[in-house]
Amino acid sequence: MPAINFLVVRHGQSEWNAAGRWQGRANPPLTTEGRRQAAAAARSLGSFDAVVASPLLRAAETATIIAEHLGIGPVLVEPALVERDAGEWQGLTRSQIETDWPGYLESGKRPPGYESDEMMLNRVSEAIDQMVDRAGAMGANGEILVVAHGGVIYALEEACGKPWQRIPNLGARWFKISDGKLSSGLRAELIPNGTLPDVL
């Protein structure tokens, strides 16, 4: 199979992003600003052979808006591209987390129900393999646009040895699969002054 390049994009601003709440597997929709961000991002993108998205509303809606602008479709849904399970922190603000789990955020500790890095990476890696297979079956063998979540991008970056760096709404990173091996390319911000999220 030829090499597949794919751009993994973080969704537009969701209602919980705007409220400063950790989302995890919760399913809040995009805000009006998030929809505007998605449309603006589409104008900065070139052509792709396929569009793949997480099933969560904030990613799926972002993907649909971009795909419509680019004239690509249908959007392929990949369930394993959902955001990291935030466990007990889902729906909470940073201040609420600090109150109930003092010192956890600063030290990097997480609550018991939080999805581990290993579980996250295994799930996302399987999703990428399935995505490449599905895209290949459709005849897409060049570039794929993937609309997902910050946690998905962080997991793939970690697998490529990249240091953690916060990614904004509609921030993105290029990756490549060649001979079954994953490598990373450049990061990109698809909209000017992207909103830096404080939460998943």
Beta strands, then each sheet from edge to edge (+ up, - down):
strand 1: 4-10
strand 2: 50-53
strand 3: 76-77
strand 4: 143-148
strand 5: 171-178
strand 6: 181-189
sheet 1: 3+ 2+ 4+ 1+ 5- 6+
end
